[in-house]
């Protein structure tokens, strides 16, 4: 796995690089926003660790511009800013996760592993499976034109299904995608959320759109 570490503090960049090298990753460094953006556009990295406060071009602008250019490499924001507003700003530019300095290296590794487990999928905005529709930009889901009232976790799960219609999705896949490294694989929380989703999207007298695949997991059935 090849990781780009973008950090203007050469001391911190060196510490992170050495730690990642010891874990078996291939690591490149960039020390300003313009260099980072050029490297991200021209090199197939598996993940980018991106500081916000950078010379020449800040990390928020780098992330926003990379997403506009369809560079979908997972991005972990690394910054000293820790307010809710700062976190929201980072995620809204297209970052996949956010880690505040100072941090434990073990947490950095855990977040990195969680992001790398995710599949790199096209950033399609709208999905349609039968009369079930989803818009990733507005984060809304409709069934036959009626908007469904979903929680954030329910939305994340149905989006995961709709990106993979008819494919078998295991509980582990859902857990690692929706709950990341905090997911307890022994918990029945996945079953609880799938049951709630069925209650919201299914119609009386009709087979459930989310089918149970015995011994494997679930499948979103294409009508």
Secondary structure, DSSP 4 states (H G I P E B T S, - for coil): -EEEEE-S-HHHHHHHHHHHHHTT-EEEEE-SHHHHHHHHHHS--SEEEEESS-SSS-HHHHHHHHHHTT---EEEEEES--SHHHHHHHHHTT-SEEEESS--HHHHHHHHHHHHHS------SEEEETTEEEETTTTEEEETTEEP---HHHHHHHHHHHTTTT-EE-HHHHHHHHTGGG--TT-SHHHHHHHHHHHHH--TTS--SEEEETTTEEEE---
